[in-house]
Each structure stands twice: as C-alpha cells, then as structure tokens.
Amino acid sequence: MSFAAVRRIALGALLALAAAGCARKMPPTGGPRDVAPPELLSVEPDSGATGVDTSAVIRLVFSEPIDPASLDAGDVVLRLAGGADVAIDASFLAPDTLVVRPLALLEALASYELVVAGLADLVGNPFDQDAETPALDPFVESFETAPD
C-alpha cells in the first residue's frame, strides 16, 4: 500500500473519530431539576371580602405557568357556603392566571366558597396550598356578595 493511501485512511479514521465525538446527542444540563410546586400569589376577590359584585369574575395568579391539561372538571368548585355548587367556566387568561366565571349572576348578600385543587405546573409539580403537610391541600377562600 502506498504512503498516500495509508495517509488517506488515517486521515479518514481521525475525521470519523472527531465527528463521532462531536455528534453526541445529550440534553443540556440546564441547572437543577424543577421540583418546586406552583404557589398562589394573589386572588381577586380577596378571601374574606365583602360587598363583592354579583357579576364578579374570580382571578387566581400563580408563581409560574400552570399546565392547562392539569385542569379537570371538579378541580375548581364555587359553591354557596354550605350549599349547592355554582355552574362556572374555569379557564386560563394567561399561563399563570386562572379565571373563574360564574355562568349566572351570584346571589346577593350570599356567602360563597371557592375550592381549587388538582392543578400542576408544566413539569408536573402539583399545586399544594400548604406544602408543609404531607397531603396535597386545596386552596379554599370565601367571600360575600353585595346587596342588589
């Protein structure tokens, strides 16, 4: 075999090794894994509020985007305190903002309770109102509507 042929084979082998080393497909390190659950930053109307308009829309703002696929029927419940559930539409206004719209006017001078559970962030960390306890705790708030 000629010197030129050996040189071409050696050069080809070196190039193949270099390309194989550069072509490793691995995910980027990207820092530590997200294990923090989403936190509720604000609720409107505030828990304990009085004089809330009977056409009120409830807004919940979380510390990070919530996975819309984690919102199932029964995860958000609005009910008359000690009474029946109210028909609502719960949807995301923004990735971190859940909006609860009653489908009819709320009763005047009535107490309502809102319960939110079952949501998770984009990597699956569940929403837990009290992360200090072992169980997943729902968020519960109450408010009272204004007179007509």
C-alpha positions, 0 to 999 in steps of 0.5 A: 500500500502506498504512503498516500493511501495509508495517509488517506485512511488515517486521515479518514479514521481521525475525521470519523473519530472527531465527528463521532465525538462531536455528534453526541446527542445529550440534553443540556444540563440546564441547572437543577431539576424543577421540583418546586410546586406552583404557589398562589400569589394573589386572588381577586376577590380577596378571601374574606371580602365583602360587598363583592359584585354579583357579576364578579369574575374570580382571578387566581395568579400563580408563581409560574405557568400552570399546565392547562391539561392539569385542569379537570372538571371538579378541580375548581368548585364555587359553591354557596357556603354550605350549599349547592355548587355554582355552574362556572367556566374555569379557564386560563387568561394567561399561563399563570392566571386562572379565571373563574366565571360564574355562568349566572349572576351570584346571589346577593348578600350570599356567602360563597366558597371557592375550592381549587385543587388538582392543578400542576405546573408544566413539569408536573409539580402539583399545586399544594396550598400548604406544602408543609403537610404531607397531603396535597391541600386545596386552596379554599377562600370565601367571600360575600356578595353585595346587596342588589 
